[in-house]
Amino acid sequence: MISLLTLCPPFVFLLWYSMVHADGSIIQTFDYLRQHGLQGFVDIWPRPTVIAWKIIACYAAFEAALQLLLPGKRVEGPNLLLGTDLFTRQMVWQRTQ
């Protein structure tokens, strides 16, 4: 899971960069990266704008408010290795069994 989260965004970014800025040539992109090294990768990595940071902050605040204002129902589940058996359902609308 961690490898998916850490390796997928750079791979997708390099694929996008190859298609948009290197005329679809992956070889041209890797030649650029071989010549410029890690600094070349840092130079071509897109920087978030102020608007993007505001969108991320608003989304984080909205998610935090949902967690605080609409907590899920606590249910008991199987015993875990840590000794706890309480879980929180994170759905507002749920079917009752």
Distance bins in CASP14 RR format, pairs under 12 A and 6 or more apart:
PFRMAT RR
TARGET T0000
AUTHOR 0000-0000-0000
RMODE 2
METHOD distances of the structure
MODEL  1
1 7 0 0 0 0 0 1 0 0 0 0 0
1 8 0 0 0 0 0 1 0 0 0 0 0
2 8 0 0 0 0 0 1 0 0 0 0 0
3 9 0 0 0 0 0 1 0 0 0 0 0
3 10 0 0 0 0 0 1 0 0 0 0 0
3 11 0 0 0 0 0 1 0 0 0 0 0
4 10 0 0 0 0 0 1 0 0 0 0 0
4 11 0 0 0 0 0 1 0 0 0 0 0
4 12 0 0 0 0 0 1 0 0 0 0 0
5 11 0 0 0 0 0 1 0 0 0 0 0
7 13 0 0 0 0 0 1 0 0 0 0 0
7 14 0 0 0 0 0 1 0 0 0 0 0
8 14 0 0 0 0 0 1 0 0 0 0 0
8 15 0 0 0 0 0 1 0 0 0 0 0
9 15 0 0 0 0 0 1 0 0 0 0 0
9 16 0 0 0 0 0 1 0 0 0 0 0
9 45 0 0 0 0 1 0 0 0 0 0 0
9 46 0 0 0 0 0 1 0 0 0 0 0
10 16 0 0 0 0 0 1 0 0 0 0 0
10 17 0 0 0 0 0 1 0 0 0 0 0
10 33 0 0 0 0 0 1 0 0 0 0 0
10 38 0 0 0 0 0 1 0 0 0 0 0
10 41 0 0 0 0 1 0 0 0 0 0 0
10 42 0 0 0 0 0 1 0 0 0 0 0
10 44 0 0 0 0 0 1 0 0 0 0 0
10 45 0 0 0 0 1 0 0 0 0 0 0
10 46 0 0 0 0 0 1 0 0 0 0 0
11 17 0 0 0 0 0 1 0 0 0 0 0
11 18 0 0 0 0 0 1 0 0 0 0 0
11 26 0 0 0 0 0 1 0 0 0 0 0
11 29 0 0 0 0 0 1 0 0 0 0 0
12 18 0 0 0 0 0 1 0 0 0 0 0
12 19 0 0 0 0 0 1 0 0 0 0 0
12 46 0 0 0 0 0 1 0 0 0 0 0
13 19 0 0 0 0 0 1 0 0 0 0 0
13 20 0 0 0 0 0 1 0 0 0 0 0
13 21 0 0 0 0 0 1 0 0 0 0 0
13 29 0 0 0 0 0 1 0 0 0 0 0
13 33 0 0 0 0 0 1 0 0 0 0 0
13 41 0 0 0 0 1 0 0 0 0 0 0
13 42 0 0 0 0 0 1 0 0 0 0 0
13 44 0 0 0 0 1 0 0 0 0 0 0
13 45 1 0 0 1 0 0 0 0 0 0 0
13 46 1 0 0 1 0 0 0 0 0 0 0
14 20 0 0 0 0 0 1 0 0 0 0 0
14 21 0 0 0 0 0 1 0 0 0 0 0
14 22 0 0 0 0 1 0 0 0 0 0 0
14 24 0 0 0 0 0 1 0 0 0 0 0
14 25 0 0 0 0 0 1 0 0 0 0 0
14 26 0 0 0 0 1 0 0 0 0 0 0
14 28 0 0 0 0 0 1 0 0 0 0 0
14 29 1 0 0 1 0 0 0 0 0 0 0
14 30 0 0 0 0 1 0 0 0 0 0 0
14 32 0 0 0 0 0 1 0 0 0 0 0
14 33 0 0 0 0 1 0 0 0 0 0 0
14 40 0 0 0 0 0 1 0 0 0 0 0
14 41 0 0 0 0 1 0 0 0 0 0 0
14 44 0 0 0 0 1 0 0 0 0 0 0
14 45 0 0 0 0 1 0 0 0 0 0 0
14 46 0 0 0 0 0 1 0 0 0 0 0
15 21 0 0 0 0 0 1 0 0 0 0 0
15 22 0 0 0 0 0 1 0 0 0 0 0
15 24 0 0 0 0 1 0 0 0 0 0 0
15 25 0 0 0 0 0 1 0 0 0 0 0
15 26 1 0 0 1 0 0 0 0 0 0 0
15 29 0 0 0 0 1 0 0 0 0 0 0
15 30 0 0 0 0 0 1 0 0 0 0 0
16 22 0 0 0 0 0 1 0 0 0 0 0
16 24 0 0 0 0 0 1 0 0 0 0 0
16 26 0 0 0 0 0 1 0 0 0 0 0
16 29 0 0 0 0 0 1 0 0 0 0 0
16 44 0 0 0 0 0 1 0 0 0 0 0
16 45 0 0 0 0 0 1 0 0 0 0 0
16 46 0 0 0 0 1 0 0 0 0 0 0
17 23 0 0 0 0 0 1 0 0 0 0 0
17 24 0 0 0 0 1 0 0 0 0 0 0
17 25 0 0 0 0 0 1 0 0 0 0 0
17 26 0 0 0 0 1 0 0 0 0 0 0
17 28 0 0 0 0 0 1 0 0 0 0 0
17 29 1 0 0 1 0 0 0 0 0 0 0
17 30 0 0 0 0 0 1 0 0 0 0 0
17 32 0 0 0 0 1 0 0 0 0 0 0
17 33 0 0 0 0 1 0 0 0 0 0 0
17 40 0 0 0 0 0 1 0 0 0 0 0
17 41 0 0 0 0 1 0 0 0 0 0 0
17 43 0 0 0 0 0 1 0 0 0 0 0
17 44 1 0 1 0 0 0 0 0 0 0 0
17 45 0 0 0 0 1 0 0 0 0 0 0
17 46 0 0 0 0 1 0 0 0 0 0 0
18 24 1 0 1 0 0 0 0 0 0 0 0
18 25 1 0 0 1 0 0 0 0 0 0 0
18 26 1 0 1 0 0 0 0 0 0 0 0
18 27 0 0 0 0 1 0 0 0 0 0 0
18 28 1 0 0 1 0 0 0 0 0 0 0
18 29 1 0 1 0 0 0 0 0 0 0 0
18 30 0 0 0 0 1 0 0 0 0 0 0
18 31 0 0 0 0 0 1 0 0 0 0 0
18 32 0 0 0 0 1 0 0 0 0 0 0
18 33 0 0 0 0 0 1 0 0 0 0 0
18 44 0 0 0 0 0 1 0 0 0 0 0
19 25 0 0 0 0 1 0 0 0 0 0 0
19 26 0 0 0 0 1 0 0 0 0 0 0
19 28 0 0 0 0 0 1 0 0 0 0 0
19 29 0 0 0 0 1 0 0 0 0 0 0
20 28 0 0 0 0 0 1 0 0 0 0 0
20 29 0 0 0 0 0 1 0 0 0 0 0
20 44 0 0 0 0 0 1 0 0 0 0 0
20 46 0 0 0 0 0 1 0 0 0 0 0
21 28 0 0 0 0 1 0 0 0 0 0 0
21 29 1 0 0 1 0 0 0 0 0 0 0
21 32 0 0 0 0 1 0 0 0 0 0 0
21 43 0 0 0 0 0 1 0 0 0 0 0
21 44 1 0 0 1 0 0 0 0 0 0 0
21 46 0 0 0 0 0 1 0 0 0 0 0
22 28 1 0 1 0 0 0 0 0 0 0 0
22 29 1 0 1 0 0 0 0 0 0 0 0
22 30 0 0 0 0 1 0 0 0 0 0 0
22 31 0 0 0 0 1 0 0 0 0 0 0
22 32 1 0 0 1 0 0 0 0 0 0 0
22 33 0 0 0 0 0 1 0 0 0 0 0
22 44 0 0 0 0 1 0 0 0 0 0 0
23 29 0 0 0 0 1 0 0 0 0 0 0
24 30 0 0 0 0 0 1 0 0 0 0 0
25 31 0 0 0 0 1 0 0 0 0 0 0
25 32 0 0 0 0 1 0 0 0 0 0 0
26 32 0 0 0 0 0 1 0 0 0 0 0
26 33 0 0 0 0 0 1 0 0 0 0 0
27 33 0 0 0 0 0 1 0 0 0 0 0
27 34 0 0 0 0 0 1 0 0 0 0 0
28 34 0 0 0 0 0 1 0 0 0 0 0
28 35 0 0 0 0 0 1 0 0 0 0 0
29 35 0 0 0 0 0 1 0 0 0 0 0
29 36 0 0 0 0 0 1 0 0 0 0 0
29 40 0 0 0 0 0 1 0 0 0 0 0
29 41 0 0 0 0 0 1 0 0 0 0 0
29 44 0 0 0 0 1 0 0 0 0 0 0
30 36 0 0 0 0 0 1 0 0 0 0 0
30 37 0 0 0 0 0 1 0 0 0 0 0
30 40 0 0 0 0 0 1 0 0 0 0 0
30 41 0 0 0 0 0 1 0 0 0 0 0
31 37 0 0 0 0 0 1 0 0 0 0 0
31 40 0 0 0 0 0 1 0 0 0 0 0
32 39 0 0 0 0 0 1 0 0 0 0 0
32 40 1 0 0 1 0 0 0 0 0 0 0
32 41 0 0 0 0 1 0 0 0 0 0 0
32 43 0 0 0 0 1 0 0 0 0 0 0
32 44 1 0 0 1 0 0 0 0 0 0 0
33 39 0 0 0 0 1 0 0 0 0 0 0
33 40 1 0 0 1 0 0 0 0 0 0 0
33 41 1 0 1 0 0 0 0 0 0 0 0
33 42 0 0 0 0 0 1 0 0 0 0 0
33 43 0 0 0 0 0 1 0 0 0 0 0
33 44 0 0 0 0 1 0 0 0 0 0 0
33 45 0 0 0 0 0 1 0 0 0 0 0
34 40 0 0 0 0 1 0 0 0 0 0 0
34 41 0 0 0 0 0 1 0 0 0 0 0
35 41 0 0 0 0 0 1 0 0 0 0 0
35 43 0 0 0 0 0 1 0 0 0 0 0
36 42 0 0 0 0 1 0 0 0 0 0 0
36 43 1 0 0 1 0 0 0 0 0 0 0
36 44 0 0 0 0 1 0 0 0 0 0 0
37 43 0 0 0 0 1 0 0 0 0 0 0
37 44 0 0 0 0 0 1 0 0 0 0 0
38 44 0 0 0 0 0 1 0 0 0 0 0
38 45 0 0 0 0 0 1 0 0 0 0 0
39 45 0 0 0 0 0 1 0 0 0 0 0
46 52 0 0 0 0 1 0 0 0 0 0 0
47 53 0 0 0 0 0 1 0 0 0 0 0
48 54 0 0 0 0 1 0 0 0 0 0 0
48 55 0 0 0 0 1 0 0 0 0 0 0
48 56 1 0 0 1 0 0 0 0 0 0 0
48 57 0 0 0 0 0 1 0 0 0 0 0
49 55 0 0 0 0 1 0 0 0 0 0 0
49 56 0 0 0 0 0 1 0 0 0 0 0
50 56 0 0 0 0 0 1 0 0 0 0 0
50 57 0 0 0 0 0 1 0 0 0 0 0
51 57 0 0 0 0 0 1 0 0 0 0 0
51 58 0 0 0 0 0 1 0 0 0 0 0
52 58 0 0 0 0 0 1 0 0 0 0 0
52 59 0 0 0 0 0 1 0 0 0 0 0
53 59 0 0 0 0 0 1 0 0 0 0 0
53 60 0 0 0 0 0 1 0 0 0 0 0
54 60 0 0 0 0 0 1 0 0 0 0 0
54 61 0 0 0 0 0 1 0 0 0 0 0
55 61 0 0 0 0 0 1 0 0 0 0 0
55 62 0 0 0 0 0 1 0 0 0 0 0
56 62 0 0 0 0 0 1 0 0 0 0 0
56 63 0 0 0 0 0 1 0 0 0 0 0
57 63 0 0 0 0 0 1 0 0 0 0 0
57 64 0 0 0 0 0 1 0 0 0 0 0
58 64 0 0 0 0 0 1 0 0 0 0 0
58 65 0 0 0 0 0 1 0 0 0 0 0
59 65 0 0 0 0 0 1 0 0 0 0 0
59 66 0 0 0 0 0 1 0 0 0 0 0
60 66 0 0 0 0 0 1 0 0 0 0 0
60 67 0 0 0 0 0 1 0 0 0 0 0
61 67 0 0 0 0 0 1 0 0 0 0 0
61 68 0 0 0 0 0 1 0 0 0 0 0
61 69 0 0 0 0 0 1 0 0 0 0 0
62 68 0 0 0 0 0 1 0 0 0 0 0
62 69 0 0 0 0 0 1 0 0 0 0 0
62 70 0 0 0 0 0 1 0 0 0 0 0
63 69 0 0 0 0 0 1 0 0 0 0 0
63 70 0 0 0 0 0 1 0 0 0 0 0
63 90 0 0 0 0 0 1 0 0 0 0 0
64 70 0 0 0 0 0 1 0 0 0 0 0
65 71 0 0 0 0 0 1 0 0 0 0 0
66 72 0 0 0 0 0 1 0 0 0 0 0
66 90 0 0 0 0 1 0 0 0 0 0 0
66 91 0 0 0 0 0 1 0 0 0 0 0
66 92 0 0 0 0 1 0 0 0 0 0 0
67 88 0 0 0 0 1 0 0 0 0 0 0
67 90 0 0 0 0 1 0 0 0 0 0 0
67 92 0 0 0 0 0 1 0 0 0 0 0
69 92 0 0 0 0 0 1 0 0 0 0 0
70 88 0 0 0 0 0 1 0 0 0 0 0
70 89 0 0 0 0 0 1 0 0 0 0 0
70 90 0 0 0 0 1 0 0 0 0 0 0
70 91 0 0 0 0 1 0 0 0 0 0 0
70 92 1 0 1 0 0 0 0 0 0 0 0
70 93 0 0 0 0 0 1 0 0 0 0 0
70 94 0 0 0 0 0 1 0 0 0 0 0
71 88 1 0 0 1 0 0 0 0 0 0 0
71 89 0 0 0 0 1 0 0 0 0 0 0
71 90 0 0 0 0 1 0 0 0 0 0 0
71 91 0 0 0 0 0 1 0 0 0 0 0
71 92 0 0 0 0 1 0 0 0 0 0 0
72 86 0 0 0 0 0 1 0 0 0 0 0
72 87 0 0 0 0 1 0 0 0 0 0 0
72 88 1 0 1 0 0 0 0 0 0 0 0
72 89 1 0 1 0 0 0 0 0 0 0 0
72 90 1 0 1 0 0 0 0 0 0 0 0
72 91 1 0 0 1 0 0 0 0 0 0 0
72 92 1 0 0 1 0 0 0 0 0 0 0
72 93 0 0 0 0 0 1 0 0 0 0 0
72 94 0 0 0 0 1 0 0 0 0 0 0
73 86 0 0 0 0 0 1 0 0 0 0 0
73 87 0 0 0 0 1 0 0 0 0 0 0
73 88 1 0 0 1 0 0 0 0 0 0 0
73 89 1 0 1 0 0 0 0 0 0 0 0
73 90 0 0 0 0 1 0 0 0 0 0 0
73 91 0 0 0 0 1 0 0 0 0 0 0
73 92 0 0 0 0 0 1 0 0 0 0 0
73 93 0 0 0 0 0 1 0 0 0 0 0
73 94 1 0 0 1 0 0 0 0 0 0 0
73 96 0 0 0 0 1 0 0 0 0 0 0
73 97 0 0 0 0 0 1 0 0 0 0 0
74 84 0 0 0 0 0 1 0 0 0 0 0
74 85 0 0 0 0 0 1 0 0 0 0 0
74 86 1 0 1 0 0 0 0 0 0 0 0
74 87 1 0 0 1 0 0 0 0 0 0 0
74 88 1 0 1 0 0 0 0 0 0 0 0
74 89 1 0 0 1 0 0 0 0 0 0 0
74 90 0 0 0 0 0 1 0 0 0 0 0
75 85 0 0 0 0 1 0 0 0 0 0 0
75 86 1 0 0 1 0 0 0 0 0 0 0
75 87 1 0 1 0 0 0 0 0 0 0 0
75 88 1 0 0 1 0 0 0 0 0 0 0
75 89 1 0 0 1 0 0 0 0 0 0 0
75 90 0 0 0 0 0 1 0 0 0 0 0
75 91 0 0 0 0 0 1 0 0 0 0 0
75 94 0 0 0 0 0 1 0 0 0 0 0
75 96 0 0 0 0 0 1 0 0 0 0 0
75 97 0 0 0 0 0 1 0 0 0 0 0
76 84 0 0 0 0 1 0 0 0 0 0 0
76 85 1 0 1 0 0 0 0 0 0 0 0
76 86 1 0 0 1 0 0 0 0 0 0 0
76 87 1 0 0 1 0 0 0 0 0 0 0
76 88 0 0 0 0 0 1 0 0 0 0 0
76 89 0 0 0 0 0 1 0 0 0 0 0
77 83 0 0 0 0 0 1 0 0 0 0 0
77 84 0 0 0 0 1 0 0 0 0 0 0
77 85 1 0 1 0 0 0 0 0 0 0 0
77 86 1 0 0 1 0 0 0 0 0 0 0
77 87 1 0 0 1 0 0 0 0 0 0 0
77 88 0 0 0 0 0 1 0 0 0 0 0
77 89 0 0 0 0 0 1 0 0 0 0 0
78 84 0 0 0 0 0 1 0 0 0 0 0
78 85 1 0 0 1 0 0 0 0 0 0 0
78 86 0 0 0 0 0 1 0 0 0 0 0
78 87 0 0 0 0 1 0 0 0 0 0 0
79 85 1 0 1 0 0 0 0 0 0 0 0
79 86 0 0 0 0 0 1 0 0 0 0 0
79 87 0 0 0 0 0 1 0 0 0 0 0
80 86 0 0 0 0 1 0 0 0 0 0 0
80 87 0 0 0 0 1 0 0 0 0 0 0
88 94 0 0 0 0 0 1 0 0 0 0 0
89 95 0 0 0 0 0 1 0 0 0 0 0
89 96 0 0 0 0 0 1 0 0 0 0 0
89 97 0 0 0 0 0 1 0 0 0 0 0
END
